[in-house]
Amino acid sequence: MVTTGIGTAEVAGASPVKGRKLKRGGIVTIATVLGLVAAMGLTILGLGAADHAVASYDASSWLWSSLRSEMARVNGVTGRVDTRLQIPKGQGHKMQVSQTDRFLILRDLTTGTVSSLDLATLQITATTKTVAGVGVSVALQDDKAFVVDAVQGVVRQLDPVRSRRSVRRCTTRRA
């Protein structure tokens, strides 16, 4: 055994670094640190859940034009009208508009007619009559629509998928 000037001992004929096996705890620590660094990197680069939630959100709104008797879909990202939908017998009428991701519900305040539009086909799929004027509103939840008549104290469910009458087609044109 030889002592060097820096206070370490060396064994003659042996290499100064002796090979050691990495214990199981060390492997787990290294794997955990690498996993956390990878997750942070993916989150910073935009591959997190919040990025997907924002990317899948469709920022569009439907607006009523009583002068033209049409609904116009405004793209929230560009701020421009990208679809126009002609509504029969609606010129000069006031409309209440409610929307979900799948349906657009129109309530004509002049006639009291409530119409359900399927946004996939842009066709009126169901209609029902209500009292004309204010005091009646439409509440939407998923694929269900409810007509709430606050004046009479009545709540009726409207099935926006099935028509009580035959399906009426609307004319559409792209803007």
Chimera marker file (.cmm) of the C-alpha trace (Angstrom):
<marker_set name="trace">
<marker id="1" x="0.000" y="0.000" z="0.000" r="1" g="1" b="0" radius="0.5"/>
<marker id="2" x="1.379" y="3.396" z="-0.959" r="1" g="1" b="0" radius="0.5"/>
<marker id="3" x="0.324" y="6.706" z="0.553" r="1" g="1" b="0" radius="0.5"/>
<marker id="4" x="0.282" y="9.674" z="-1.784" r="1" g="1" b="0" radius="0.5"/>
<marker id="5" x="0.924" y="13.249" z="-0.796" r="1" g="1" b="0" radius="0.5"/>
<marker id="6" x="-2.813" y="14.106" z="-0.840" r="1" g="1" b="0" radius="0.5"/>
<marker id="7" x="-3.733" y="11.638" z="1.850" r="1" g="1" b="0" radius="0.5"/>
<marker id="8" x="-5.241" y="8.835" z="-0.189" r="1" g="1" b="0" radius="0.5"/>
<marker id="9" x="-4.089" y="5.287" z="-0.176" r="1" g="1" b="0" radius="0.5"/>
<marker id="10" x="-3.503" y="3.252" z="-3.292" r="1" g="1" b="0" radius="0.5"/>
<marker id="11" x="-3.091" y="-0.469" z="-3.481" r="1" g="1" b="0" radius="0.5"/>
<marker id="12" x="-0.236" y="-1.556" z="-5.713" r="1" g="1" b="0" radius="0.5"/>
<marker id="13" x="-1.516" y="-3.165" z="-8.901" r="1" g="1" b="0" radius="0.5"/>
<marker id="14" x="-5.151" y="-2.000" z="-8.445" r="1" g="1" b="0" radius="0.5"/>
<marker id="15" x="-6.905" y="0.656" z="-10.513" r="1" g="1" b="0" radius="0.5"/>
<marker id="16" x="-7.695" y="3.882" z="-8.632" r="1" g="1" b="0" radius="0.5"/>
<marker id="17" x="-11.462" y="3.692" z="-9.426" r="1" g="1" b="0" radius="0.5"/>
<marker id="18" x="-13.111" y="0.558" z="-8.217" r="1" g="1" b="0" radius="0.5"/>
<marker id="19" x="-16.314" y="-0.520" z="-10.061" r="1" g="1" b="0" radius="0.5"/>
<marker id="20" x="-19.466" y="-0.434" z="-7.942" r="1" g="1" b="0" radius="0.5"/>
<marker id="21" x="-22.884" y="-1.744" z="-8.813" r="1" g="1" b="0" radius="0.5"/>
<marker id="22" x="-25.648" y="0.854" z="-8.813" r="1" g="1" b="0" radius="0.5"/>
<marker id="23" x="-28.179" y="-0.035" z="-6.157" r="1" g="1" b="0" radius="0.5"/>
<marker id="24" x="-31.906" y="-0.254" z="-6.854" r="1" g="1" b="0" radius="0.5"/>
<marker id="25" x="-32.614" y="3.021" z="-5.010" r="1" g="1" b="0" radius="0.5"/>
<marker id="26" x="-30.226" y="4.894" z="-7.294" r="1" g="1" b="0" radius="0.5"/>
<marker id="27" x="-31.908" y="3.541" z="-10.424" r="1" g="1" b="0" radius="0.5"/>
<marker id="28" x="-35.347" y="4.613" z="-9.156" r="1" g="1" b="0" radius="0.5"/>
<marker id="29" x="-34.043" y="8.085" z="-8.328" r="1" g="1" b="0" radius="0.5"/>
<marker id="30" x="-32.466" y="8.553" z="-11.749" r="1" g="1" b="0" radius="0.5"/>
<marker id="31" x="-35.602" y="7.261" z="-13.533" r="1" g="1" b="0" radius="0.5"/>
<marker id="32" x="-37.830" y="9.601" z="-11.491" r="1" g="1" b="0" radius="0.5"/>
<marker id="33" x="-35.667" y="12.638" z="-12.212" r="1" g="1" b="0" radius="0.5"/>
<marker id="34" x="-35.543" y="11.821" z="-15.946" r="1" g="1" b="0" radius="0.5"/>
<marker id="35" x="-39.330" y="11.326" z="-16.040" r="1" g="1" b="0" radius="0.5"/>
<marker id="36" x="-39.987" y="14.665" z="-14.337" r="1" g="1" b="0" radius="0.5"/>
<marker id="37" x="-37.589" y="16.493" z="-16.645" r="1" g="1" b="0" radius="0.5"/>
<marker id="38" x="-39.305" y="14.933" z="-19.697" r="1" g="1" b="0" radius="0.5"/>
<marker id="39" x="-42.797" y="15.854" z="-18.405" r="1" g="1" b="0" radius="0.5"/>
<marker id="40" x="-41.747" y="19.442" z="-17.738" r="1" g="1" b="0" radius="0.5"/>
<marker id="41" x="-40.190" y="19.676" z="-21.178" r="1" g="1" b="0" radius="0.5"/>
<marker id="42" x="-43.338" y="18.373" z="-22.905" r="1" g="1" b="0" radius="0.5"/>
<marker id="43" x="-45.520" y="20.773" z="-20.914" r="1" g="1" b="0" radius="0.5"/>
<marker id="44" x="-43.341" y="23.747" z="-21.765" r="1" g="1" b="0" radius="0.5"/>
<marker id="45" x="-43.321" y="22.774" z="-25.453" r="1" g="1" b="0" radius="0.5"/>
<marker id="46" x="-47.130" y="22.763" z="-25.558" r="1" g="1" b="0" radius="0.5"/>
<marker id="47" x="-47.974" y="19.091" z="-25.322" r="1" g="1" b="0" radius="0.5"/>
<marker id="48" x="-49.859" y="19.446" z="-22.041" r="1" g="1" b="0" radius="0.5"/>
<marker id="49" x="-53.577" y="18.871" z="-21.433" r="1" g="1" b="0" radius="0.5"/>
<marker id="50" x="-54.301" y="22.601" z="-21.281" r="1" g="1" b="0" radius="0.5"/>
<marker id="51" x="-52.977" y="23.064" z="-24.809" r="1" g="1" b="0" radius="0.5"/>
<marker id="52" x="-55.291" y="20.337" z="-26.120" r="1" g="1" b="0" radius="0.5"/>
<marker id="53" x="-58.279" y="21.861" z="-24.326" r="1" g="1" b="0" radius="0.5"/>
<marker id="54" x="-57.668" y="25.243" z="-25.919" r="1" g="1" b="0" radius="0.5"/>
<marker id="55" x="-56.991" y="23.726" z="-29.336" r="1" g="1" b="0" radius="0.5"/>
<marker id="56" x="-60.247" y="21.743" z="-29.385" r="1" g="1" b="0" radius="0.5"/>
<marker id="57" x="-62.425" y="24.684" z="-28.363" r="1" g="1" b="0" radius="0.5"/>
<marker id="58" x="-64.476" y="26.003" z="-31.267" r="1" g="1" b="0" radius="0.5"/>
<marker id="59" x="-64.856" y="29.738" z="-30.824" r="1" g="1" b="0" radius="0.5"/>
<marker id="60" x="-67.844" y="30.441" z="-33.046" r="1" g="1" b="0" radius="0.5"/>
<marker id="61" x="-71.120" y="32.201" z="-32.391" r="1" g="1" b="0" radius="0.5"/>
<marker id="62" x="-74.356" y="32.425" z="-34.317" r="1" g="1" b="0" radius="0.5"/>
<marker id="63" x="-75.930" y="35.863" z="-34.806" r="1" g="1" b="0" radius="0.5"/>
<marker id="64" x="-79.434" y="36.726" z="-36.034" r="1" g="1" b="0" radius="0.5"/>
<marker id="65" x="-80.147" y="39.278" z="-38.760" r="1" g="1" b="0" radius="0.5"/>
<marker id="66" x="-83.837" y="40.230" z="-38.834" r="1" g="1" b="0" radius="0.5"/>
<marker id="67" x="-83.300" y="42.386" z="-41.924" r="1" g="1" b="0" radius="0.5"/>
<marker id="68" x="-81.985" y="39.448" z="-43.979" r="1" g="1" b="0" radius="0.5"/>
<marker id="69" x="-83.890" y="36.706" z="-42.087" r="1" g="1" b="0" radius="0.5"/>
<marker id="70" x="-80.701" y="34.703" z="-41.667" r="1" g="1" b="0" radius="0.5"/>
<marker id="71" x="-78.341" y="33.294" z="-39.090" r="1" g="1" b="0" radius="0.5"/>
<marker id="72" x="-74.639" y="34.024" z="-39.537" r="1" g="1" b="0" radius="0.5"/>
<marker id="73" x="-71.865" y="32.015" z="-37.918" r="1" g="1" b="0" radius="0.5"/>
<marker id="74" x="-68.970" y="34.224" z="-36.841" r="1" g="1" b="0" radius="0.5"/>
<marker id="75" x="-65.616" y="32.526" z="-36.420" r="1" g="1" b="0" radius="0.5"/>
<marker id="76" x="-64.212" y="33.725" z="-33.086" r="1" g="1" b="0" radius="0.5"/>
<marker id="77" x="-60.618" y="33.275" z="-34.184" r="1" g="1" b="0" radius="0.5"/>
<marker id="78" x="-60.825" y="35.278" z="-37.421" r="1" g="1" b="0" radius="0.5"/>
<marker id="79" x="-63.791" y="37.505" z="-36.508" r="1" g="1" b="0" radius="0.5"/>
<marker id="80" x="-65.418" y="36.893" z="-39.900" r="1" g="1" b="0" radius="0.5"/>
<marker id="81" x="-68.694" y="35.357" z="-40.997" r="1" g="1" b="0" radius="0.5"/>
<marker id="82" x="-68.023" y="31.953" z="-42.536" r="1" g="1" b="0" radius="0.5"/>
<marker id="83" x="-71.550" y="30.519" z="-42.887" r="1" g="1" b="0" radius="0.5"/>
<marker id="84" x="-74.954" y="32.050" z="-43.516" r="1" g="1" b="0" radius="0.5"/>
<marker id="85" x="-78.227" y="30.200" z="-43.037" r="1" g="1" b="0" radius="0.5"/>
<marker id="86" x="-81.510" y="31.512" z="-44.441" r="1" g="1" b="0" radius="0.5"/>
<marker id="87" x="-84.442" y="31.105" z="-42.018" r="1" g="1" b="0" radius="0.5"/>
<marker id="88" x="-87.889" y="30.911" z="-43.661" r="1" g="1" b="0" radius="0.5"/>
<marker id="89" x="-90.594" y="33.367" z="-42.500" r="1" g="1" b="0" radius="0.5"/>
<marker id="90" x="-88.270" y="35.273" z="-40.164" r="1" g="1" b="0" radius="0.5"/>
<marker id="91" x="-87.821" y="38.633" z="-41.854" r="1" g="1" b="0" radius="0.5"/>
<marker id="92" x="-88.446" y="41.515" z="-39.457" r="1" g="1" b="0" radius="0.5"/>
<marker id="93" x="-88.903" y="39.162" z="-36.480" r="1" g="1" b="0" radius="0.5"/>
<marker id="94" x="-86.921" y="39.252" z="-33.243" r="1" g="1" b="0" radius="0.5"/>
<marker id="95" x="-85.251" y="35.960" z="-32.311" r="1" g="1" b="0" radius="0.5"/>
<marker id="96" x="-83.748" y="34.459" z="-29.184" r="1" g="1" b="0" radius="0.5"/>
<marker id="97" x="-80.712" y="32.324" z="-30.064" r="1" g="1" b="0" radius="0.5"/>
<marker id="98" x="-79.272" y="29.574" z="-27.852" r="1" g="1" b="0" radius="0.5"/>
<marker id="99" x="-76.532" y="27.199" z="-28.873" r="1" g="1" b="0" radius="0.5"/>
<marker id="100" x="-74.622" y="24.133" z="-27.808" r="1" g="1" b="0" radius="0.5"/>
<marker id="101" x="-71.867" y="22.327" z="-29.676" r="1" g="1" b="0" radius="0.5"/>
<marker id="102" x="-74.456" y="20.288" z="-31.557" r="1" g="1" b="0" radius="0.5"/>
<marker id="103" x="-77.665" y="22.342" z="-31.740" r="1" g="1" b="0" radius="0.5"/>
<marker id="104" x="-78.851" y="25.854" z="-32.388" r="1" g="1" b="0" radius="0.5"/>
<marker id="105" x="-82.219" y="26.736" z="-30.859" r="1" g="1" b="0" radius="0.5"/>
<marker id="106" x="-84.165" y="29.673" z="-32.305" r="1" g="1" b="0" radius="0.5"/>
<marker id="107" x="-87.224" y="31.177" z="-30.638" r="1" g="1" b="0" radius="0.5"/>
<marker id="108" x="-89.219" y="33.618" z="-32.738" r="1" g="1" b="0" radius="0.5"/>
<marker id="109" x="-90.543" y="36.247" z="-30.318" r="1" g="1" b="0" radius="0.5"/>
<marker id="110" x="-93.148" y="37.405" z="-32.847" r="1" g="1" b="0" radius="0.5"/>
<marker id="111" x="-94.778" y="34.014" z="-33.532" r="1" g="1" b="0" radius="0.5"/>
<marker id="112" x="-93.591" y="32.003" z="-30.497" r="1" g="1" b="0" radius="0.5"/>
<marker id="113" x="-92.189" y="29.222" z="-32.682" r="1" g="1" b="0" radius="0.5"/>
<marker id="114" x="-89.154" y="27.375" z="-31.270" r="1" g="1" b="0" radius="0.5"/>
<marker id="115" x="-86.982" y="25.650" z="-33.887" r="1" g="1" b="0" radius="0.5"/>
<marker id="116" x="-84.051" y="23.328" z="-33.357" r="1" g="1" b="0" radius="0.5"/>
<marker id="117" x="-81.257" y="23.310" z="-35.922" r="1" g="1" b="0" radius="0.5"/>
<marker id="118" x="-78.787" y="20.442" z="-36.149" r="1" g="1" b="0" radius="0.5"/>
<marker id="119" x="-75.399" y="22.107" z="-36.721" r="1" g="1" b="0" radius="0.5"/>
<marker id="120" x="-74.024" y="19.027" z="-38.488" r="1" g="1" b="0" radius="0.5"/>
<marker id="121" x="-76.645" y="19.162" z="-41.252" r="1" g="1" b="0" radius="0.5"/>
<marker id="122" x="-77.839" y="22.792" z="-40.910" r="1" g="1" b="0" radius="0.5"/>
<marker id="123" x="-81.446" y="21.619" z="-41.066" r="1" g="1" b="0" radius="0.5"/>
<marker id="124" x="-84.379" y="22.362" z="-38.792" r="1" g="1" b="0" radius="0.5"/>
<marker id="125" x="-85.019" y="19.074" z="-37.000" r="1" g="1" b="0" radius="0.5"/>
<marker id="126" x="-87.783" y="19.989" z="-34.547" r="1" g="1" b="0" radius="0.5"/>
<marker id="127" x="-90.301" y="22.761" z="-33.975" r="1" g="1" b="0" radius="0.5"/>
<marker id="128" x="-92.805" y="23.556" z="-31.271" r="1" g="1" b="0" radius="0.5"/>
<marker id="129" x="-95.153" y="26.445" z="-30.527" r="1" g="1" b="0" radius="0.5"/>
<marker id="130" x="-94.918" y="28.644" z="-27.438" r="1" g="1" b="0" radius="0.5"/>
<marker id="131" x="-96.577" y="31.844" z="-26.345" r="1" g="1" b="0" radius="0.5"/>
<marker id="132" x="-95.366" y="34.788" z="-28.419" r="1" g="1" b="0" radius="0.5"/>
<marker id="133" x="-93.455" y="37.618" z="-26.740" r="1" g="1" b="0" radius="0.5"/>
<marker id="134" x="-91.195" y="37.777" z="-23.728" r="1" g="1" b="0" radius="0.5"/>
<marker id="135" x="-91.442" y="35.590" z="-20.641" r="1" g="1" b="0" radius="0.5"/>
<marker id="136" x="-90.548" y="32.351" z="-22.392" r="1" g="1" b="0" radius="0.5"/>
<marker id="137" x="-86.937" y="31.181" z="-22.634" r="1" g="1" b="0" radius="0.5"/>
<marker id="138" x="-85.080" y="28.118" z="-23.821" r="1" g="1" b="0" radius="0.5"/>
<marker id="139" x="-82.572" y="26.264" z="-21.628" r="1" g="1" b="0" radius="0.5"/>
<marker id="140" x="-80.064" y="23.853" z="-23.151" r="1" g="1" b="0" radius="0.5"/>
<marker id="141" x="-78.111" y="20.996" z="-21.611" r="1" g="1" b="0" radius="0.5"/>
<marker id="142" x="-76.144" y="18.589" z="-23.838" r="1" g="1" b="0" radius="0.5"/>
<marker id="143" x="-78.718" y="17.084" z="-26.240" r="1" g="1" b="0" radius="0.5"/>
<marker id="144" x="-81.758" y="18.293" z="-24.292" r="1" g="1" b="0" radius="0.5"/>
<marker id="145" x="-83.700" y="21.522" z="-24.661" r="1" g="1" b="0" radius="0.5"/>
<marker id="146" x="-86.311" y="22.884" z="-22.260" r="1" g="1" b="0" radius="0.5"/>
<marker id="147" x="-88.870" y="25.577" z="-22.971" r="1" g="1" b="0" radius="0.5"/>
<marker id="148" x="-89.417" y="27.543" z="-19.767" r="1" g="1" b="0" radius="0.5"/>
<marker id="149" x="-92.632" y="29.593" z="-19.676" r="1" g="1" b="0" radius="0.5"/>
<marker id="150" x="-92.253" y="31.829" z="-16.612" r="1" g="1" b="0" radius="0.5"/>
<marker id="151" x="-95.636" y="33.489" z="-17.185" r="1" g="1" b="0" radius="0.5"/>
<marker id="152" x="-97.649" y="30.236" z="-17.065" r="1" g="1" b="0" radius="0.5"/>
<marker id="153" x="-95.179" y="28.407" z="-14.803" r="1" g="1" b="0" radius="0.5"/>
<marker id="154" x="-94.659" y="25.572" z="-17.281" r="1" g="1" b="0" radius="0.5"/>
<marker id="155" x="-91.486" y="23.739" z="-18.324" r="1" g="1" b="0" radius="0.5"/>
<marker id="156" x="-91.632" y="21.541" z="-21.432" r="1" g="1" b="0" radius="0.5"/>
<marker id="157" x="-88.901" y="19.393" z="-22.875" r="1" g="1" b="0" radius="0.5"/>
<marker id="158" x="-88.126" y="19.762" z="-26.562" r="1" g="1" b="0" radius="0.5"/>
<marker id="159" x="-86.356" y="16.898" z="-28.256" r="1" g="1" b="0" radius="0.5"/>
<marker id="160" x="-83.956" y="18.707" z="-30.605" r="1" g="1" b="0" radius="0.5"/>
<marker id="161" x="-83.249" y="15.508" z="-32.565" r="1" g="1" b="0" radius="0.5"/>
<marker id="162" x="-86.729" y="14.342" z="-33.543" r="1" g="1" b="0" radius="0.5"/>
<marker id="163" x="-89.226" y="16.473" z="-35.332" r="1" g="1" b="0" radius="0.5"/>
<marker id="164" x="-92.841" y="16.625" z="-34.319" r="1" g="1" b="0" radius="0.5"/>
<marker id="165" x="-93.505" y="17.544" z="-37.908" r="1" g="1" b="0" radius="0.5"/>
<marker id="166" x="-91.581" y="16.739" z="-41.054" r="1" g="1" b="0" radius="0.5"/>
<marker id="167" x="-88.040" y="18.070" z="-41.296" r="1" g="1" b="0" radius="0.5"/>
<marker id="168" x="-87.948" y="21.484" z="-42.982" r="1" g="1" b="0" radius="0.5"/>
<marker id="169" x="-84.908" y="22.290" z="-45.054" r="1" g="1" b="0" radius="0.5"/>
<marker id="170" x="-83.198" y="25.676" z="-44.893" r="1" g="1" b="0" radius="0.5"/>
<marker id="171" x="-81.178" y="27.152" z="-47.703" r="1" g="1" b="0" radius="0.5"/>
<marker id="172" x="-77.543" y="27.748" z="-46.879" r="1" g="1" b="0" radius="0.5"/>
<marker id="173" x="-74.782" y="29.679" z="-48.535" r="1" g="1" b="0" radius="0.5"/>
<marker id="174" x="-71.142" y="30.041" z="-47.644" r="1" g="1" b="0" radius="0.5"/>
<marker id="175" x="-69.883" y="33.555" z="-47.027" r="1" g="1" b="0" radius="0.5"/>
<link id1="1" id2="2" r="1" g="1" b="0" radius="0.2"/>
<link id1="2" id2="3" r="1" g="1" b="0" radius="0.2"/>
<link id1="3" id2="4" r="1" g="1" b="0" radius="0.2"/>
<link id1="4" id2="5" r="1" g="1" b="0" radius="0.2"/>
<link id1="5" id2="6" r="1" g="1" b="0" radius="0.2"/>
<link id1="6" id2="7" r="1" g="1" b="0" radius="0.2"/>
<link id1="7" id2="8" r="1" g="1" b="0" radius="0.2"/>
<link id1="8" id2="9" r="1" g="1" b="0" radius="0.2"/>
<link id1="9" id2="10" r="1" g="1" b="0" radius="0.2"/>
<link id1="10" id2="11" r="1" g="1" b="0" radius="0.2"/>
<link id1="11" id2="12" r="1" g="1" b="0" radius="0.2"/>
<link id1="12" id2="13" r="1" g="1" b="0" radius="0.2"/>
<link id1="13" id2="14" r="1" g="1" b="0" radius="0.2"/>
<link id1="14" id2="15" r="1" g="1" b="0" radius="0.2"/>
<link id1="15" id2="16" r="1" g="1" b="0" radius="0.2"/>
<link id1="16" id2="17" r="1" g="1" b="0" radius="0.2"/>
<link id1="17" id2="18" r="1" g="1" b="0" radius="0.2"/>
<link id1="18" id2="19" r="1" g="1" b="0" radius="0.2"/>
<link id1="19" id2="20" r="1" g="1" b="0" radius="0.2"/>
<link id1="20" id2="21" r="1" g="1" b="0" radius="0.2"/>
<link id1="21" id2="22" r="1" g="1" b="0" radius="0.2"/>
<link id1="22" id2="23" r="1" g="1" b="0" radius="0.2"/>
<link id1="23" id2="24" r="1" g="1" b="0" radius="0.2"/>
<link id1="24" id2="25" r="1" g="1" b="0" radius="0.2"/>
<link id1="25" id2="26" r="1" g="1" b="0" radius="0.2"/>
<link id1="26" id2="27" r="1" g="1" b="0" radius="0.2"/>
<link id1="27" id2="28" r="1" g="1" b="0" radius="0.2"/>
<link id1="28" id2="29" r="1" g="1" b="0" radius="0.2"/>
<link id1="29" id2="30" r="1" g="1" b="0" radius="0.2"/>
<link id1="30" id2="31" r="1" g="1" b="0" radius="0.2"/>
<link id1="31" id2="32" r="1" g="1" b="0" radius="0.2"/>
<link id1="32" id2="33" r="1" g="1" b="0" radius="0.2"/>
<link id1="33" id2="34" r="1" g="1" b="0" radius="0.2"/>
<link id1="34" id2="35" r="1" g="1" b="0" radius="0.2"/>
<link id1="35" id2="36" r="1" g="1" b="0" radius="0.2"/>
<link id1="36" id2="37" r="1" g="1" b="0" radius="0.2"/>
<link id1="37" id2="38" r="1" g="1" b="0" radius="0.2"/>
<link id1="38" id2="39" r="1" g="1" b="0" radius="0.2"/>
<link id1="39" id2="40" r="1" g="1" b="0" radius="0.2"/>
<link id1="40" id2="41" r="1" g="1" b="0" radius="0.2"/>
<link id1="41" id2="42" r="1" g="1" b="0" radius="0.2"/>
<link id1="42" id2="43" r="1" g="1" b="0" radius="0.2"/>
<link id1="43" id2="44" r="1" g="1" b="0" radius="0.2"/>
<link id1="44" id2="45" r="1" g="1" b="0" radius="0.2"/>
<link id1="45" id2="46" r="1" g="1" b="0" radius="0.2"/>
<link id1="46" id2="47" r="1" g="1" b="0" radius="0.2"/>
<link id1="47" id2="48" r="1" g="1" b="0" radius="0.2"/>
<link id1="48" id2="49" r="1" g="1" b="0" radius="0.2"/>
<link id1="49" id2="50" r="1" g="1" b="0" radius="0.2"/>
<link id1="50" id2="51" r="1" g="1" b="0" radius="0.2"/>
<link id1="51" id2="52" r="1" g="1" b="0" radius="0.2"/>
<link id1="52" id2="53" r="1" g="1" b="0" radius="0.2"/>
<link id1="53" id2="54" r="1" g="1" b="0" radius="0.2"/>
<link id1="54" id2="55" r="1" g="1" b="0" radius="0.2"/>
<link id1="55" id2="56" r="1" g="1" b="0" radius="0.2"/>
<link id1="56" id2="57" r="1" g="1" b="0" radius="0.2"/>
<link id1="57" id2="58" r="1" g="1" b="0" radius="0.2"/>
<link id1="58" id2="59" r="1" g="1" b="0" radius="0.2"/>
<link id1="59" id2="60" r="1" g="1" b="0" radius="0.2"/>
<link id1="60" id2="61" r="1" g="1" b="0" radius="0.2"/>
<link id1="61" id2="62" r="1" g="1" b="0" radius="0.2"/>
<link id1="62" id2="63" r="1" g="1" b="0" radius="0.2"/>
<link id1="63" id2="64" r="1" g="1" b="0" radius="0.2"/>
<link id1="64" id2="65" r="1" g="1" b="0" radius="0.2"/>
<link id1="65" id2="66" r="1" g="1" b="0" radius="0.2"/>
<link id1="66" id2="67" r="1" g="1" b="0" radius="0.2"/>
<link id1="67" id2="68" r="1" g="1" b="0" radius="0.2"/>
<link id1="68" id2="69" r="1" g="1" b="0" radius="0.2"/>
<link id1="69" id2="70" r="1" g="1" b="0" radius="0.2"/>
<link id1="70" id2="71" r="1" g="1" b="0" radius="0.2"/>
<link id1="71" id2="72" r="1" g="1" b="0" radius="0.2"/>
<link id1="72" id2="73" r="1" g="1" b="0" radius="0.2"/>
<link id1="73" id2="74" r="1" g="1" b="0" radius="0.2"/>
<link id1="74" id2="75" r="1" g="1" b="0" radius="0.2"/>
<link id1="75" id2="76" r="1" g="1" b="0" radius="0.2"/>
<link id1="76" id2="77" r="1" g="1" b="0" radius="0.2"/>
<link id1="77" id2="78" r="1" g="1" b="0" radius="0.2"/>
<link id1="78" id2="79" r="1" g="1" b="0" radius="0.2"/>
<link id1="79" id2="80" r="1" g="1" b="0" radius="0.2"/>
<link id1="80" id2="81" r="1" g="1" b="0" radius="0.2"/>
<link id1="81" id2="82" r="1" g="1" b="0" radius="0.2"/>
<link id1="82" id2="83" r="1" g="1" b="0" radius="0.2"/>
<link id1="83" id2="84" r="1" g="1" b="0" radius="0.2"/>
<link id1="84" id2="85" r="1" g="1" b="0" radius="0.2"/>
<link id1="85" id2="86" r="1" g="1" b="0" radius="0.2"/>
<link id1="86" id2="87" r="1" g="1" b="0" radius="0.2"/>
<link id1="87" id2="88" r="1" g="1" b="0" radius="0.2"/>
<link id1="88" id2="89" r="1" g="1" b="0" radius="0.2"/>
<link id1="89" id2="90" r="1" g="1" b="0" radius="0.2"/>
<link id1="90" id2="91" r="1" g="1" b="0" radius="0.2"/>
<link id1="91" id2="92" r="1" g="1" b="0" radius="0.2"/>
<link id1="92" id2="93" r="1" g="1" b="0" radius="0.2"/>
<link id1="93" id2="94" r="1" g="1" b="0" radius="0.2"/>
<link id1="94" id2="95" r="1" g="1" b="0" radius="0.2"/>
<link id1="95" id2="96" r="1" g="1" b="0" radius="0.2"/>
<link id1="96" id2="97" r="1" g="1" b="0" radius="0.2"/>
<link id1="97" id2="98" r="1" g="1" b="0" radius="0.2"/>
<link id1="98" id2="99" r="1" g="1" b="0" radius="0.2"/>
<link id1="99" id2="100" r="1" g="1" b="0" radius="0.2"/>
<link id1="100" id2="101" r="1" g="1" b="0" radius="0.2"/>
<link id1="101" id2="102" r="1" g="1" b="0" radius="0.2"/>
<link id1="102" id2="103" r="1" g="1" b="0" radius="0.2"/>
<link id1="103" id2="104" r="1" g="1" b="0" radius="0.2"/>
<link id1="104" id2="105" r="1" g="1" b="0" radius="0.2"/>
<link id1="105" id2="106" r="1" g="1" b="0" radius="0.2"/>
<link id1="106" id2="107" r="1" g="1" b="0" radius="0.2"/>
<link id1="107" id2="108" r="1" g="1" b="0" radius="0.2"/>
<link id1="108" id2="109" r="1" g="1" b="0" radius="0.2"/>
<link id1="109" id2="110" r="1" g="1" b="0" radius="0.2"/>
<link id1="110" id2="111" r="1" g="1" b="0" radius="0.2"/>
<link id1="111" id2="112" r="1" g="1" b="0" radius="0.2"/>
<link id1="112" id2="113" r="1" g="1" b="0" radius="0.2"/>
<link id1="113" id2="114" r="1" g="1" b="0" radius="0.2"/>
<link id1="114" id2="115" r="1" g="1" b="0" radius="0.2"/>
<link id1="115" id2="116" r="1" g="1" b="0" radius="0.2"/>
<link id1="116" id2="117" r="1" g="1" b="0" radius="0.2"/>
<link id1="117" id2="118" r="1" g="1" b="0" radius="0.2"/>
<link id1="118" id2="119" r="1" g="1" b="0" radius="0.2"/>
<link id1="119" id2="120" r="1" g="1" b="0" radius="0.2"/>
<link id1="120" id2="121" r="1" g="1" b="0" radius="0.2"/>
<link id1="121" id2="122" r="1" g="1" b="0" radius="0.2"/>
<link id1="122" id2="123" r="1" g="1" b="0" radius="0.2"/>
<link id1="123" id2="124" r="1" g="1" b="0" radius="0.2"/>
<link id1="124" id2="125" r="1" g="1" b="0" radius="0.2"/>
<link id1="125" id2="126" r="1" g="1" b="0" radius="0.2"/>
<link id1="126" id2="127" r="1" g="1" b="0" radius="0.2"/>
<link id1="127" id2="128" r="1" g="1" b="0" radius="0.2"/>
<link id1="128" id2="129" r="1" g="1" b="0" radius="0.2"/>
<link id1="129" id2="130" r="1" g="1" b="0" radius="0.2"/>
<link id1="130" id2="131" r="1" g="1" b="0" radius="0.2"/>
<link id1="131" id2="132" r="1" g="1" b="0" radius="0.2"/>
<link id1="132" id2="133" r="1" g="1" b="0" radius="0.2"/>
<link id1="133" id2="134" r="1" g="1" b="0" radius="0.2"/>
<link id1="134" id2="135" r="1" g="1" b="0" radius="0.2"/>
<link id1="135" id2="136" r="1" g="1" b="0" radius="0.2"/>
<link id1="136" id2="137" r="1" g="1" b="0" radius="0.2"/>
<link id1="137" id2="138" r="1" g="1" b="0" radius="0.2"/>
<link id1="138" id2="139" r="1" g="1" b="0" radius="0.2"/>
<link id1="139" id2="140" r="1" g="1" b="0" radius="0.2"/>
<link id1="140" id2="141" r="1" g="1" b="0" radius="0.2"/>
<link id1="141" id2="142" r="1" g="1" b="0" radius="0.2"/>
<link id1="142" id2="143" r="1" g="1" b="0" radius="0.2"/>
<link id1="143" id2="144" r="1" g="1" b="0" radius="0.2"/>
<link id1="144" id2="145" r="1" g="1" b="0" radius="0.2"/>
<link id1="145" id2="146" r="1" g="1" b="0" radius="0.2"/>
<link id1="146" id2="147" r="1" g="1" b="0" radius="0.2"/>
<link id1="147" id2="148" r="1" g="1" b="0" radius="0.2"/>
<link id1="148" id2="149" r="1" g="1" b="0" radius="0.2"/>
<link id1="149" id2="150" r="1" g="1" b="0" radius="0.2"/>
<link id1="150" id2="151" r="1" g="1" b="0" radius="0.2"/>
<link id1="151" id2="152" r="1" g="1" b="0" radius="0.2"/>
<link id1="152" id2="153" r="1" g="1" b="0" radius="0.2"/>
<link id1="153" id2="154" r="1" g="1" b="0" radius="0.2"/>
<link id1="154" id2="155" r="1" g="1" b="0" radius="0.2"/>
<link id1="155" id2="156" r="1" g="1" b="0" radius="0.2"/>
<link id1="156" id2="157" r="1" g="1" b="0" radius="0.2"/>
<link id1="157" id2="158" r="1" g="1" b="0" radius="0.2"/>
<link id1="158" id2="159" r="1" g="1" b="0" radius="0.2"/>
<link id1="159" id2="160" r="1" g="1" b="0" radius="0.2"/>
<link id1="160" id2="161" r="1" g="1" b="0" radius="0.2"/>
<link id1="161" id2="162" r="1" g="1" b="0" radius="0.2"/>
<link id1="162" id2="163" r="1" g="1" b="0" radius="0.2"/>
<link id1="163" id2="164" r="1" g="1" b="0" radius="0.2"/>
<link id1="164" id2="165" r="1" g="1" b="0" radius="0.2"/>
<link id1="165" id2="166" r="1" g="1" b="0" radius="0.2"/>
<link id1="166" id2="167" r="1" g="1" b="0" radius="0.2"/>
<link id1="167" id2="168" r="1" g="1" b="0" radius="0.2"/>
<link id1="168" id2="169" r="1" g="1" b="0" radius="0.2"/>
<link id1="169" id2="170" r="1" g="1" b="0" radius="0.2"/>
<link id1="170" id2="171" r="1" g="1" b="0" radius="0.2"/>
<link id1="171" id2="172" r="1" g="1" b="0" radius="0.2"/>
<link id1="172" id2="173" r="1" g="1" b="0" radius="0.2"/>
<link id1="173" id2="174" r="1" g="1" b="0" radius="0.2"/>
<link id1="174" id2="175" r="1" g="1" b="0" radius="0.2"/>
</marker_set>
